[in-house]
Amino acid sequence: MSIPSTRPYLPNRQILDKYINRIYDSGWLTNNGPLVNELTQRLEELFESDHILLVANGTLALQIAYQTLINSVDDQTSPIEAITTPFTFIATSNALKWEGITPIFTDINPTDWCLSANSIAEKINKNTQFIVPVHVFGNACPIEEINEIAEKYALKTIYDASHAFGIKYKGRNIVQYGDASIISFHATKLFHTVEGAMIRFKHKSDLAKAKEIINFGFNDNKEPCRLGINAKMNEFEAAVGLSILNDISDIIKERNNITAVYQDEFKNTPSVIKLNITNNSAYMPILLDSEATLLSTLKALKSHNIEAKRYFHPSLDTVEHLNPSNRCPISQDISTRILCLPIYNGLTTKEIKHICEIINHTINTHSIDNLDNNH
Ligand SMILES: *Cc1c(COP(=O)(O)O)cnc(C)c1O
């Protein structure tokens, strides 16, 4: 028995074929086609939110959001800075760097692993333009506190909501917050279009600008009016997205059941901390008591052909090419002890019990070993 950490959801063939037949009938493959438009509309309905733009992937979604919202500065010698979290997938910060923006890391909350609002203000200076928080594992950031700071200092907020598909905050879908929110639709995410992503903008004018940016900088009259890139979603990707969207409530229901089985299996293992599991079950993170326990757990799982991911590891304030200037001890601590367990549609209860048996056994023998070592 071999268990991967994730397995992309494959849509029902008959439903997918219906969409693909439409592509064959129209002969339209890319460039803002009918299926991309239909998926945009369906997502706007689902998220009760306008101003959604579909793009080629989550990394480009971040870059385009930064490009769209950036204020050009007269003084080219001082760098533009963004305050962001070190506890995220590296793309959040790579995309900043790629746009010539310096990520300034501030620490996370130990409770929800999201950017702590308390540490932001002290890092703001005249070069700061952005706050880039991440709703880690679907846990909502302290949005109201972050908003207050952003308003006070006239900063733009871009949320990386890649883990937060379908999550609500104070009764509204989470993508409705911030100047922009992005969600990656990569094959391994809860909802996917193979490769792809969305950006939700607060302002219609930003959406219009971003539409030009993703299409080589052409305006509606096909004139090159600004620096652009190619970041369009194509019709086949939209077909996969539309087919999967059809099943999304069942997908989430099944994953929530998986989460419940895991939680039950760990209920007598207090050293496994299951933090704030959110209601989309995009990930199954557990926090262990030490990196040593984590390494023995990983080793035990691997010997049974079970894949678990150190996610996120390392903390980005330790990654050289990002030129980190601050250290973030909470993020560093969490990142050494966190493990994401297998979760995907089709994972069976029997498999989950097998995984948990190995983990519980490893943790129990490990703590006995530690006791022995101490005596
Ligand atoms: C997956 C992910 C990304 C990158 O998205 P891609 O579509 O793979 O480029 C960015 N940020 C977070 C938090 C992610 O999980």
The ligand as a MOL file (V3000), in Angstrom:
LIG
                    3D

  0  0  0     0  0            999 V3000
M  V30 BEGIN CTAB
M  V30 COUNTS 15 15 0 0 0
M  V30 BEGIN ATOM
M  V30 1 C -0.0580 26.9200 -4.4130 0
M  V30 2 C 0.2360 28.2090 -3.7820 0
M  V30 3 C 0.7800 29.2670 -4.5250 0
M  V30 4 C 1.2550 29.1140 -5.9420 0
M  V30 5 O 0.2600 28.8490 -6.8500 0
M  V30 6 P 0.6440 28.1880 -8.2890 0
M  V30 7 O -0.6930 28.1550 -8.9670 0
M  V30 8 O 1.1700 26.8270 -8.0090 0
M  V30 9 O 1.6160 29.0780 -8.9560 0
M  V30 10 C 0.9580 30.4740 -3.8830 0
M  V30 11 N 0.6570 30.6460 -2.5830 0
M  V30 12 C 0.1510 29.6430 -1.8280 0
M  V30 13 C -0.1790 29.8930 -0.3860 0
M  V30 14 C -0.0550 28.3870 -2.4070 0
M  V30 15 O -0.5160 27.3890 -1.6330 0
M  V30 END ATOM
M  V30 BEGIN BOND
M  V30 1 1 1 2
M  V30 2 1 2 3
M  V30 3 2 2 14
M  V30 4 1 3 4
M  V30 5 2 3 10
M  V30 6 1 4 5
M  V30 7 1 5 6
M  V30 8 2 6 7
M  V30 9 1 6 8
M  V30 10 1 6 9
M  V30 11 1 10 11
M  V30 12 2 11 12
M  V30 13 1 12 13
M  V30 14 1 12 14
M  V30 15 1 14 15
M  V30 END BOND
M  V30 END CTAB
M  END
